[in-house]
Amino acid sequence: MDYFFYQMREILGERYSDFERAYNEKPRHKALRVNTLKISVPEFIELIKSEEGAGKREYALKENPLCFESFYTSVKPSLDPLYHAGLYYMQEPSASAAVAAFSPYIGERVLDLCAAPGGKSTQLAAYMKGGVLFSNDVEYKRITALIENLERLGVKNSVVTLCEAKSYRSAGLDGYFDTLVVDAPCSGGGMSRYEDVPYTAEIVEGCAKRQRALLDDATELLCTGGYMLYSTCTFSPEENEDNVRYIIEKGFEPIDTPILPGVERGINLPEARRIYPHNFDGEGHFYCVLKKIGASDCTVRPEKLKRKSVAVGALKLDCAEIGGECALYDGEYPKFTCRPDRRGTFCVMRTGVPVFDRDGEASHALIHALSPDETEQFGAVELNDCADKYLRGETVDISVDKGIKAACYRGYALGKVRSASDGAGSMTLKNLYPKGLRIK
């Protein structure tokens, strides 16, 4: 890390001592971001007041000045049913600032190119007014976490892909998107206070080179007049301001977003934004919003998806038929020039929310995507003080009518349970919470 501190001295000059003190002495701050797809901020605040009042858990919320939906907190999310119900997402305080600043520029065809594990994608989904959100990553292991977070937060307009930016181009999607987010894989200097981050001049140079190669393809996917958010969690100018200038050379102009408390302008690039731990209670971030003025022609047309009414118990849903499967999906679907295929270069992992699981029953993802009214129609059982047992996969001793129900906490769905006869004249409740999600 010697090079990291050398570089920070070069960047900050006489302010370096403030940074060094914050780096060594400031506590780590964690924050939650309220998921407004499921609950409003005022409703969430009232809900947790009742949780705290009942002595169940402590949240100690404090507003994050960089994002209206974000709050510093002391809660342990793994033990909190409200987290598992998708009412909030844990996101580093400064990381939520980028999409919050970008929110006025978010359109209807959105691509989050480096999306896993889903912090910015789920934040984008909450700000969008309909439309389609493509959430992509290049690593299969990270895609699993991305899908889990999109499901838990009830995102219904997403298409999850596993590919490189150039694969989007080979699928004929040049100029298709009006919104592009590149949260670029970086050297991670902003995370070095609590992660073992190898940091050398060679690593920084290699990251910057890979980022520019990514941008060569990514920028072509944006339509003329579209907006781009470029961000990293590092401080090196090579990966930040130098890359923004590289984007500008491709026919973009930077946008001067508001300067909020704890945020400062970029190095010799006033439209860029930097967040440092000595200025703000967070680890740090870099972002810049840009508008495309160069031309990218789009020949892609939406594909008209077949739709049908599907019965899920007593609930009837308007669903799309994609690849022979029913999905809760309201977004536009582009007509690709090369068909999405797991064996091909353009790999679509998930479109919308699958209605049924492999057994032909209502999927866990569907339960999270239902509105409160739809959950009631489907059939719900309130777990109350048994929620912790449910999340651990244990038996829940509650009497309900026969069939599959949505297991809820404070009215918000966690997953499924099935009630059936035990053969001795009594009803037994089977816990259907997915094994991979259960808390230890």
TITI-843763 format. One line per 10 residues: number of its first residue (from 0); for each residue y, z, x of N, C-alpha, C. Coordinates in pm, whole numbers, plus 50000, padded with zeros to 5 digits. Atoms other than C-alpha are relative to their C-alpha. Layout:
<pts>
NUM) Y:Z:X:Y:Z:X:Y:Z:X  ...
</pts>
This chain:
<pts>
0) 49878:50000:50081:50000:50000:50000:50127:50000:50085  49880:49998:49915:50234:49996:50302:50094:49885:49965  49917:50116:50032:50354:49648:50209:50074:50020:49868  49936:49973:50129:50428:49762:49853:50129:50078:50020  49880:49917:49981:50670:50032:49969:50105:49928:50085  49906:50082:49922:50823:49799:50227:50075:49903:49907  49939:50097:50091:50884:49541:49955:50098:50068:49903  49911:49929:50092:51034:49798:49718:50130:50042:50070  49877:49970:49924:51279:49905:49992:50089:49877:50007  49924:50125:49992:51383:49542:50030:50065:49968:49865
10) 49950:50033:50134:51429:49502:49652:50111:50096:49957  49912:49899:50058:51608:49829:49575:50111:50048:50093  49896:49957:49907:51807:49901:49891:50026:50149:49992  49963:49859:50003:51995:50230:49858:49942:50075:49881  50062:49936:50117:51823:50297:49524:49853:50032:50024  50143:49980:49975:51481:50314:49688:49960:50146:49992  50035:49858:50003:51490:50693:49721:49975:50048:49857  50021:49965:50141:51521:50722:49340:49862:49951:49953  50131:50056:50035:51218:50495:49299:49888:50083:50063  50105:49926:49929:51014:50684:49559:49978:50138:49936
20) 50011:49869:50064:51091:51017:49391:49927:49989:49867  50066:50021:50130:50989:50883:49050:49853:49964:50019  50136:50045:49972:50678:50720:49195:49910:50119:50034  50080:49887:49952:50560:51046:49354:50000:50120:49906  49985:49876:50074:50680:51306:49105:49995:49987:49848  49996:50015:50145:50713:51161:48755:49859:50006:49940  50130:50002:50066:50425:51233:48516:49972:49864:49939  50036:50124:50068:50236:50944:48368:50029:50015:49851  49966:49997:50141:50363:50863:48020:49908:49905:49923  50079:50089:50085:50141:50727:47747:50068:49988:49864
30) 49933:50026:50128:50251:50577:47419:49905:49930:49905  50071:50075:50103:50110:50449:47092:50099:49905:49933  49919:50094:50077:50238:50149:46900:49942:49990:49860  50046:50000:50139:50215:50170:46522:49963:49857:49960  50045:50131:50046:50018:49881:46373:50054:49974:49861  49933:50023:50128:50249:49758:46099:49927:49899:49912  50086:50080:50088:49978:49522:45971:49930:50090:49898  50072:49907:50088:49823:49834:45814:50090:50108:49941  49917:49889:50045:50100:50091:45782:50140:49985:50057  49863:50006:49950:50479:50108:45813:50026:50117:50093
40) 49966:49891:49909:50642:50324:46079:50034:50129:49924  49972:49876:50074:50790:50574:45825:49875:50061:49937  50123:49949:50060:50453:50600:45648:49910:50066:50105  50081:49944:49893:50277:50661:45978:50052:50137:50043  49940:49873:49958:50520:50935:46076:49969:50110:49899  50033:49902:50104:50466:51111:45742:49853:50037:50005  50144:49975:49995:50090:51075:45777:49963:50097:50111  50037:49913:49889:50071:51237:46118:50064:50139:49989  49942:49867:50025:50305:51517:46009:49900:50086:49923  50099:49925:50077:50039:51617:45759:49878:50033:50085
50) 50111:49972:49908:49773:51589:46032:50035:50119:50089  49956:49889:49914:49974:51817:46260:50013:50129:49920  49983:49882:50084:50054:52051:45972:49868:50067:49966  50133:49944:50029:49684:52092:45901:49932:50051:50127  50056:49951:49874:49628:52176:46269:49885:49917:50053  50114:50082:49958:49388:51884:46321:50019:49941:50140  49972:50055:49866:49557:51726:46625:50150:49995:50021  49858:50000:49964:49889:51714:46807:50040:49862:50051  49952:50132:49958:50083:51387:46843:50125:50011:50087  49876:49980:49924:50422:51511:46973:50072:49867:50022
60) 49937:50132:49989:50588:51176:46900:50144:50008:50049  49862:50017:49954:50904:51073:47081:50028:49851:50006  49969:50143:50012:51075:50739:47018:50010:49932:50137  49985:50087:49884:51049:50462:47276:50121:49909:49974  49879:50077:50030:51399:50305:47298:49983:49848:50016  50018:50143:49976:51253:49967:47399:49917:49930:49892  50083:50060:50105:51031:49915:47094:49997:50093:49882  49987:49917:50120:51086:50043:46740:49867:50060:49957  50131:49954:50047:50712:50076:46670:49928:50088:50101  50066:49928:49890:50632:50253:46999:50052:50143:50013
70) 49964:49859:49987:50626:50630:47051:49921:50063:50114  50070:49917:49903:50546:50853:47346:49915:50100:49922  50089:49911:50074:50255:51075:47248:49909:50078:50095  50096:49920:49924:50013:51341:47366:49860:49992:49940  50126:50004:50072:49729:51247:47129:49888:49941:50086  50118:50058:49937:49377:51173:47253:49939:49900:49901  50039:50098:50101:49300:50846:47072:49850:49993:49974  50145:50013:50018:48924:50848:47130:49946:50099:49898  50044:49898:50094:48900:51159:46910:50075:49995:49868  49912:50006:50117:49146:51046:46644:49952:49894:49900
80) 50043:50099:50100:49015:50880:46323:50108:49896:49967  49893:50096:50031:49357:50719:46267:50005:49886:50102  50011:50105:49898:49314:50530:46595:49885:49906:49966  50118:50081:50032:48967:50412:46494:50017:49923:49870  49967:50074:50122:49108:50307:46157:50098:49887:50026  49911:50110:49964:49343:50072:46344:50145:50020:49965  49860:49976:50036:49670:50242:46253:50092:49995:50120  49917:50013:49882:49790:50233:46612:49920:49949:50119  50058:50055:49876:49725:50081:46954:50065:50073:50117  49945:49934:49883:49766:50263:47284:50052:49894:50097
90) 49937:50101:49915:50010:50063:47497:50103:50066:50091  49907:49944:49901:50196:50155:47814:50144:49977:49953  49868:50007:50063:50560:50227:47711:50084:49879:50039  49917:50113:49959:50729:49959:47920:49936:49866:49963  50068:50125:50033:50462:49696:47836:50033:49952:49859  49967:50040:50137:50559:49701:47467:50139:49938:49989  49862:50048:50006:50918:49605:47555:50010:49849:49998  49989:50145:49985:50847:49240:47637:49989:49927:49866  50019:50069:50128:50711:49126:47299:50105:50047:49899  49893:49952:50090:50965:49348:47117:50128:49921:50022
100) 49881:50081:49970:51246:49162:47296:49981:49855:49958  50035:50138:50031:51068:48833:47224:49989:49976:49849  50033:50012:50142:51018:48903:46852:50087:49901:49921  49921:50097:50078:51314:48693:46723:49959:49854:50025  50032:50138:49961:51163:48386:46892:49855:49962:49967  50140:50025:50032:50805:48412:46760:49991:49909:49879  50013:50098:50107:50712:48111:46548:49869:50009:49926  50120:50003:50084:50405:48001:46350:49876:49954:50074  50115:50042:49919:50183:47843:46617:50012:50069:50135  49981:49910:49887:50140:48109:46881:49877:49999:50090
110) 50107:49991:49901:49932:48107:47200:50029:50113:50097  49998:49894:49899:49873:48424:47402:49893:49963:50101  50093:50066:49909:49715:48267:47706:49914:50097:50082  50074:49901:49919:49609:48579:47900:49993:50128:49918  49983:49903:50109:49543:48803:47601:49926:50132:50018  50081:49878:49995:49271:49057:47686:50073:50111:50077  50084:49952:50111:49248:49342:47605:50064:49991:49863  49944:50024:50132:49491:49258:47324:50131:50069:49968  49875:49930:50027:49809:49464:47361:50107:49909:49946  49894:50091:50045:50049:49173:47332:49955:49917:49880
120) 50048:50078:50114:49828:48974:47091:50013:50078:49869  49990:49922:50123:49810:49255:46837:50145:50029:49964  49858:49982:50026:50183:49313:46877:50061:49873:49944  49954:50128:50053:50252:48943:46821:49958:49984:49855  50052:50015:50136:50032:48946:46510:50082:50082:49901  49922:49914:50089:50234:49233:46364:50139:49943:49974  49866:50058:50017:50562:49044:46417:49998:49865:49929  50007:50135:50057:50438:48707:46289:50011:50004:49848  49990:50016:50145:50513:48589:45936:49905:49888:49960  50100:50104:50025:50188:48402:45873:49974:49921:50127
130) 50027:50084:49884:50090:48115:46100:49867:50032:50065  50127:49984:49929:49809:48106:46355:50026:50053:50140  49990:49938:49868:49762:48315:46669:49875:49967:50080  50110:50026:49907:49543:48180:46949:50007:50106:50111  50009:49897:49897:49432:48465:47177:49891:49959:50098  50091:50057:49901:49271:48346:47498:49984:50090:50121  50021:49942:49868:49119:48486:47814:49894:49919:50072  50095:50079:49920:48911:48343:48097:49876:50078:50037  50114:49917:49963:48670:48634:48141:49925:50046:49876  50082:49967:50117:48383:48685:47897:49998:50150:49974
140) 50006:49855:50018:48365:49062:47958:50127:50053:49933  49874:49955:50058:48732:49100:47866:50016:49952:49855  49992:50053:50135:48692:48888:47551:49944:50099:49899  50060:49902:50091:48471:49158:47397:50102:50104:49957  49896:49901:50031:48751:49417:47419:50110:49938:49915  49896:50070:50077:49000:49161:47286:49958:49988:49853  50047:50017:50137:48788:49087:46978:49993:50134:49928  50008:49868:50062:48727:49457:46913:50137:50051:49957  49865:49953:50035:49100:49533:46917:50060:49918:49887  49950:50083:50110:49190:49237:46696:49933:50040:49868
150) 50072:49958:50120:48920:49349:46450:50051:50135:49950  49961:49864:50039:49020:49717:46453:50138:50003:49936  49864:50001:50053:49386:49635:46386:50015:49905:49882  49999:50079:50122:49293:49397:46103:50074:49869:50010  49932:50128:49982:49431:49071:46247:49915:49889:49937  50076:50099:50075:49328:48788:46012:50032:49855:50036  49958:50138:49973:49507:48484:46154:49975:49959:50146  50022:50026:49858:49359:48478:46506:49885:49903:50025  50108:50082:49944:49151:48222:46693:49981:50047:50143  50026:49947:49866:48988:48374:47002:49927:49895:50082
160) 50061:50102:49915:48909:48136:47286:49971:50054:50139  50041:49964:49864:48741:48165:47625:50009:49875:50085  49983:50121:49920:48882:47898:47854:50126:50009:50085  49879:50009:49917:49150:47797:48103:50105:49918:49926  49890:50074:50064:49487:47649:48012:49973:49850:49998  50026:50144:49993:49372:47306:48124:49902:49955:49892  50093:50034:50106:49095:47320:47862:50073:49979:49868  49916:50024:50118:49360:47349:47590:50059:49859:50006  49943:50135:49985:49512:47032:47730:49894:49894:49975  50106:50098:50021:49177:46852:47734:49960:49992:49853
170) 50027:50001:50143:49138:46948:47367:50110:49931:49921  49893:50075:50066:49456:46752:47293:50111:50085:49943  49903:49908:50058:49684:47050:47234:50134:50003:50073  49866:50010:49940:49982:46945:47447:50106:49996:49890  49890:50000:50096:50299:47028:47255:49968:50059:49865  50040:49949:50132:50109:47196:46971:50068:50133:49966  49953:49864:50027:50245:47551:47008:50152:50008:50003  49855:49975:49997:50598:47663:46923:50031:50134:50066  49982:49872:49931:50542:48001:47091:49890:50016:50103  50095:49984:49890:50375:48067:47425:50026:50132:50071
180) 49990:49876:49925:50307:48403:47590:49908:49992:50121  50079:49996:49877:50192:48416:47952:50026:50135:50067  49998:49869:49933:50133:48777:48056:49911:49984:50123  50076:50056:49890:50026:48653:48395:49919:50104:50078  50076:49915:49907:49744:48811:48599:50078:50011:50130  49908:49980:49888:49935:48965:48887:49945:50100:50101  50041:49906:49894:49919:49189:49194:49996:50144:49951  50013:49869:50063:49962:49494:48967:50078:50113:50064  49923:49894:49935:50225:49682:49165:50050:50105:49904  49950:49905:50098:50355:49841:48846:49895:50098:49952
190) 50108:49911:50042:50015:50001:48785:49947:50085:50115  50058:49940:49879:49966:50134:49138:50009:50153:50003  49990:49853:49998:50065:50493:49055:49870:50066:49954  50122:49938:50050:49736:50554:48876:49877:49910:50008  50115:50087:49975:49513:50262:48972:49995:49967:50148  50017:50035:49859:49370:50181:49313:50021:49849:50014  49962:50141:49995:49554:49851:49360:50017:49955:50146  49977:50055:49866:49509:49664:49689:50123:49911:49998  49872:50070:50009:49852:49525:49771:50043:49960:50140  49957:50054:49871:49934:49301:50069:50084:49876:49976
200) 49920:50123:50011:50164:49008:50137:49912:49882:49962  50093:50110:50029:49860:48778:50123:49957:50002:49853  50039:49988:50141:49756:48913:49781:50114:49954:49909  49884:50041:50080:50108:48868:49642:50017:49848:50004  49986:50145:49986:50127:48513:49778:49892:49927:49923  50111:50062:50072:49783:48431:49635:50019:50007:49850  49974:49985:50144:49878:48567:49292:50107:49903:49953  49891:50091:50037:50202:48370:49285:49952:49855:49994  50053:50137:49997:50015:48052:49375:49914:49973:49878  50086:50018:50118:49757:48103:49099:50082:49999:49872
210) 49913:49998:50118:50032:48184:48847:50068:49865:49981  49934:50131:50011:50212:47857:48925:49901:49892:49956  50102:50095:50044:49887:47663:48884:49973:50016:49851  50017:49973:50143:49840:47830:48546:50117:49943:49920  49880:50046:50070:50198:47747:48448:50009:49849:49993  49998:50147:50001:50152:47380:48537:49939:49946:49871  50065:50042:50124:49917:47345:48240:50060:50069:49878  49954:49922:50115:50050:47622:48015:50130:49946:49941  49870:50045:50049:50404:47486:47990:49990:49870:49922  50017:50125:50073:50273:47151:47864:49950:50023:49857
220) 50054:49969:50133:50119:47323:47560:50109:50035:49900  49888:49959:50085:50462:47422:47426:50079:49878:49954  49922:50111:50054:50660:47190:47198:50145:50006:50048  49858:50002:49970:51015:47084:47268:50075:50091:49903  49930:49903:50083:51245:47359:47143:49924:50128:49978  50080:49881:50014:50963:47612:47159:50040:50108:50100  49961:49887:49915:50996:47955:47322:49879:50057:50074  50104:49946:49913:50799:48112:47603:50041:50138:50049  49981:49869:49938:50760:48471:47719:49913:50004:50125  50073:49982:49876:50664:48513:48083:50015:50145:50043
230) 49993:49859:49963:50575:48866:48194:49893:50035:50102  50098:49943:49907:50395:49066:48462:50017:50152:50002  49987:49854:49979:50328:49431:48546:50013:50028:50150  49976:49980:49858:50441:49394:48906:50149:49981:50029  49857:50006:49966:50773:49399:49093:50034:49889:50100  49974:50097:49893:50736:49122:49355:50080:49881:49947  49920:50116:50042:51005:48850:49325:49920:49871:50002  50080:50123:49991:50747:48588:49426:49925:49974:49870  50076:50014:50124:50551:48654:49106:50089:50004:49876  49910:49981:50114:50855:48713:48886:50112:49897:49999
240) 49885:50091:50005:51193:48550:48942:49969:49862:50059  50034:50130:49941:51052:48278:49170:49920:49914:49903  50079:50076:50098:50804:48179:48900:50083:49959:49879  49911:50040:50110:51071:48180:48630:50081:49877:50041  49927:50119:49952:51272:47937:48843:49908:49877:50002  50098:50108:50001:50955:47728:48875:49985:49945:49857  50007:50042:50141:50932:47722:48493:50126:49923:49960  49872:50067:50032:51301:47627:48465:50000:49856:50049  50006:50135:49944:51239:47326:48688:49915:49906:49916  50087:50081:50084:50983:47206:48433:50067:49964:49867
250) 49928:50035:50121:51248:47166:48166:50016:50115:49903  49978:49882:50081:51320:47517:48041:50137:50060:50032  49879:49923:49974:51632:47728:48002:49975:50146:49964  50023:49858:50028:51627:48110:48023:50093:50050:49890  49925:49941:50111:51745:48316:47725:50044:50141:50041  49945:49869:49963:51969:48620:47775:49975:50100:49887  50034:49901:50103:51798:48892:47567:50080:50130:50022  49919:49877:49988:51967:49231:47500:49955:50090:50115  50026:49899:49897:51994:49486:47780:49992:50136:49931  50022:49870:50065:51847:49812:47648:49995:50111:50104
260) 50005:49888:49904:51848:50160:47808:49873:49997:50083  50114:50003:49911:51623:50161:48113:49960:49862:50046  50031:50139:49962:51623:49781:48148:50116:49945:50081  49893:50063:49921:51815:49586:48412:49970:49853:50022  50013:50144:49981:51873:49222:48499:49914:49969:50122  50085:50043:49890:51650:49025:48733:50078:49981:50129  49941:50020:49867:51715:48964:49103:50053:49858:50009  49935:50133:49995:51966:48676:49121:49954:49909:49886  50039:50073:50121:51842:48572:48776:50035:50089:49881  49950:49902:50097:52051:48752:48513:49928:50001:49866
270) 50069:50003:50130:51845:48640:48212:49864:50071:50005  50128:49929:49987:51526:48802:48348:50022:50150:49983  49989:49857:50024:51451:49169:48278:49898:50076:50086  50085:49913:49918:51312:49441:48508:50005:50142:49946  50009:49859:50039:51193:49790:48415:49934:50074:50116  50052:49920:49889:51144:50047:48693:49972:50143:49953  50032:49862:50041:50989:50396:48668:50112:50100:50027  49890:49906:49977:51306:50558:48808:50112:49982:49897  49901:50024:50106:51511:50407:48521:49947:50030:49861  50063:49995:50132:51262:50453:48240:49870:50079:50010
280) 50125:49923:50002:50971:50677:48140:49883:49908:49971  50112:50093:50008:50705:50416:48204:49971:49947:50139  50044:50045:49868:50529:50237:48488:50078:49881:50052  49922:50115:49956:50744:49924:48496:49946:49869:49946  50036:50130:50057:50741:49565:48373:50106:49898:50039  49906:50111:49982:50903:49225:48422:49977:49902:49886  50017:50104:50101:50973:48968:48152:50123:49911:49994  49890:50094:50021:51185:48666:48075:49962:49908:49884  50018:50092:50112:51225:48457:47758:50065:49867:50036  49948:50133:49967:51270:48081:47802:49981:49904:49883
290) 50010:50104:50103:51330:47784:47573:49971:49866:50066  50036:50129:49943:51172:47445:47637:50096:49891:49953  49910:50110:50035:51417:47158:47651:49941:49865:50039  50071:50123:49963:51184:46902:47815:49903:49961:49890  50082:50052:50109:50961:46685:47597:49851:50020:50023  50147:50001:50006:50596:46743:47507:49964:49949:49862  50035:50058:50129:50468:46514:47233:49871:50062:49948  50117:49942:50063:50218:46661:46988:49941:49900:49901  50068:50092:50091:49964:46434:46817:49897:50074:49913  50099:49920:50073:49756:46720:46674:50041:50016:49854
300) 49976:49978:50143:49725:46743:46298:49911:50114:49952  50084:49891:50053:49600:47043:46100:49874:49946:49934  50124:50035:50068:49241:47026:45983:49994:50073:49867  50009:49938:50131:49194:47090:45615:49865:50070:49988  50123:49922:50005:48940:47370:45599:49952:50013:49855  50057:49975:50131:48704:47403:45306:50020:50147:49964  49980:49862:50045:48778:47713:45102:49915:50025:49877  50079:49964:50118:48569:47896:44848:50013:50148:49971  49997:49860:50040:48561:48218:44654:49864:50062:50031  50123:49936:49957:48306:48456:44800:49995:50142:49943
310) 50019:49866:50054:48167:48768:44632:49941:50091:50106  50051:49896:49909:48125:49074:44853:49993:50127:49916  50012:49893:50097:47991:49334:44618:50082:49967:49876  49914:50024:50116:48242:49370:44335:50129:49930:50038  49877:50060:49950:48512:49215:44552:49986:49849:50015  49999:50145:49982:48598:48845:44539:50111:49964:50099  49906:50037:49895:48767:48690:44843:50015:49849:50010  49975:50140:49972:48929:48353:44909:49976:49978:50149  50042:50013:49861:48759:48245:45231:50004:49855:50048  50010:50131:49936:48762:47953:45474:49858:49982:50051
320) 50133:50030:49947:48440:47782:45578:50017:49931:50135  49981:50050:49864:48438:47733:45955:49867:50005:50072  50128:50005:49929:48129:47617:46140:49885:50051:49917  50107:49958:50087:47914:47689:45838:50004:50147:49962  49989:49858:50031:48030:48052:45817:50129:50028:49924  49881:49962:50077:48273:48221:45581:50087:50095:50081  49907:49915:49926:48582:48378:45734:50123:50030:49917  49872:49963:50059:48881:48565:45606:50107:49947:50095  49912:50069:49907:49136:48331:45758:50104:49921:49922  49892:50065:50073:49476:48215:45636:50082:49906:50089
330) 49918:50077:49907:49607:48038:45947:49967:49852:50001  50023:50143:49979:49638:47672:46032:49890:49981:50104  50106:50028:49903:49349:47515:46222:50020:49857:50051  49974:50135:49947:49418:47221:46457:49874:49915:50005  50111:50094:49989:49200:46914:46458:49989:49959:50147  50014:50022:49857:49077:46908:46817:49948:49860:50028  50053:50129:49959:49013:46585:47001:49860:50015:50057  50138:49972:49960:48703:46746:47153:49958:50124:49923  50041:49892:50090:48506:46974:46925:49979:50131:50076  50027:49870:49937:48504:47347:47009:49850:50024:50009
340) 50142:49985:49977:48164:47427:47156:49977:50104:50109  50029:49898:49900:48020:47723:47344:49956:49938:50133  50047:50065:49878:47872:47477:47591:50107:49913:50064  49896:50088:49950:48194:47282:47634:50107:50074:50077  49893:49940:49921:48512:47343:47825:50097:50078:49911  49911:49930:50092:48703:47456:47514:49913:50084:49907  50095:49913:50068:48516:47755:47377:50070:50090:49901  49947:49915:50105:48613:47910:47044:49898:50110:49972  50090:49887:50017:48460:48258:47024:50003:50056:49857  49985:49939:50133:48594:48370:46685:50122:49939:49931
350) 49887:50046:50081:48813:48230:46409:50012:50090:49878  49980:49910:50111:48959:48475:46161:49906:50118:50004  50086:49882:50013:48745:48762:46035:49870:49958:49931  50126:50036:50066:48375:48698:45967:49976:50089:49879  50021:49924:50124:48292:48802:45611:49866:50074:50004  50133:49942:49999:47922:48867:45669:49950:50022:50143  50064:49980:49871:47722:49009:45959:49867:49926:50004  50125:50075:49984:47385:48881:46083:49899:50031:49891  50092:49962:50107:47206:49066:45804:50046:49954:49863  49949:50049:50127:47416:48898:45537:50078:50102:49921
360) 49921:49896:50064:47607:49216:45458:50145:49989:50043  49858:49998:49963:47982:49275:45467:50014:50046:50145  49989:49968:49858:48082:49280:45834:50092:50120:50024  49911:49890:49960:48243:49574:46012:50144:49950:50011  49866:50057:49984:48538:49347:46093:50067:49979:49865  49943:50023:50132:48585:49260:45725:50056:50129:49942  49955:49871:50054:48614:49628:45629:50138:50034:50054  49871:49969:49939:48906:49666:45874:50110:49905:49950  49901:50100:50039:49078:49353:45741:50041:50012:49853  49968:49988:50143:49081:49459:45374:50125:50083:49978
370) 49885:49919:50042:49396:49586:45208:49948:50126:49930  50045:49880:50072:49382:49934:45048:49946:49970:49861  50048:50036:50133:49344:49776:44704:49863:49933:50008  50128:50068:49983:49063:49551:44826:49890:50098:50041  50097:49898:49960:48892:49850:44989:49950:50078:49880  50039:49929:50122:48895:50031:44656:49907:49914:49915  50086:50089:50078:48746:49727:44482:49863:49986:50064  50127:50011:49927:48478:49698:44751:49915:50125:49977  50070:49871:50014:48390:50065:44708:50027:50085:50123  49959:49916:49887:48519:50348:44926:49950:50142:49984
380) 50036:49859:49998:48407:50696:45024:50089:50070:50101  49909:49925:49912:48654:50945:45171:49919:50102:50080  50079:49914:49912:48506:51124:45472:50061:50138:50021  49932:49873:49979:48765:51400:45498:49966:50059:50136  50027:49933:49872:48647:51648:45764:49873:49950:50068  50122:50055:49939:48328:51446:45832:50028:49877:50087  49967:50123:49926:48515:51163:46007:49950:50004:50144  50046:49989:49861:48434:51291:46356:49850:49976:50010  50145:50022:50001:48064:51301:46271:49968:49851:49983  50021:50143:50025:48083:50946:46138:50024:49919:50127
390) 49964:50076:49880:48253:50817:46454:49902:50024:50115  50103:49974:49899:47979:50977:46665:49865:49942:49960  50124:50060:50047:47714:50801:46460:49904:50099:49937  50085:49896:50057:47581:51122:46307:49987:49984:49848  50019:50001:50144:47453:51177:45955:50116:50068:49929  49889:49945:50079:47728:51238:45700:49945:50042:49864  50058:49946:50123:47629:51460:45409:50101:49995:49887  49909:50020:50115:47832:51316:45121:49924:49922:49894  50070:50067:50110:47699:51210:44783:50087:49888:49943  49928:50115:50057:47805:50860:44671:49902:49912:49924
400) 50083:50094:50075:47678:50586:44442:49922:49909:50096  50085:50086:49920:47408:50351:44569:50075:49875:50045  49943:50124:49947:47512:50059:44790:50082:50023:50125  49917:49994:49880:47738:49979:45086:50143:50034:49960  49863:49956:50028:48077:50150:45088:50083:49996:50129  49908:49986:49886:48382:50156:45313:50020:50148:50026  49979:49861:49961:48394:50485:45501:50145:50017:50041  49856:49990:49980:48757:50599:45495:50043:50140:50047  49936:49873:49964:48977:50867:45645:50147:49991:49958  49863:49999:50055:49301:50949:45464:50035:49867:49933
410) 49980:50125:50072:49253:50627:45269:49987:49875:50085  50007:50115:49910:49210:50400:45575:49857:49983:50052  50140:50027:49971:48878:50232:45650:49967:50013:50148  50053:49987:49864:48678:50321:45961:49883:49905:50022  50120:50082:49989:48365:50117:45890:49920:50009:49872  50086:50005:50118:48065:50114:45655:49900:50116:49998  50115:49912:50021:47805:50350:45512:49916:49936:49889  50086:50048:50107:47505:50272:45294:49930:50118:49935  50066:49894:50076:47380:50502:45023:49875:49943:49934  50126:50048:50057:47018:50467:44916:49912:50120:49966
420) 50093:49893:50038:46738:50668:44760:49908:50034:50117  50089:49958:49892:46530:50873:45001:49854:50006:49954  50136:50002:50053:46223:50832:44779:49957:50130:49938  50034:49869:50056:46228:51194:44672:50097:50039:49888  49909:49974:50111:46484:51160:44397:50142:50031:50042  49865:49973:49950:46789:51216:44617:50056:49877:50068  49933:50109:49929:47044:50985:44777:50030:50043:50143  49968:49973:49859:47086:50963:45152:50102:49900:50048  49891:50085:49952:47383:50820:45339:49971:49956:50143  50027:50052:49866:47313:50593:45637:50130:49961:50068
430) 49880:50029:49922:47581:50573:45905:49988:49861:50063  50003:50138:49950:47655:50205:45984:50110:49972:50103  49896:50022:49900:47929:50261:46241:49936:49938:50124  50064:50072:49889:47856:50015:46530:49975:50090:50121  50039:49914:49889:47672:50181:46819:50095:49987:50120  49912:50021:49885:47900:50026:47080:50137:50061:49988  49868:49943:50025:48207:50184:46921:49998:50152:49986  50011:49857:50027:48075:50536:46874:50056:50083:50114  49940:49912:49899:48257:50817:47052:49892:50093:50053  50098:49914:49932:48065:51029:47300:50034:50146:49979
</pts>
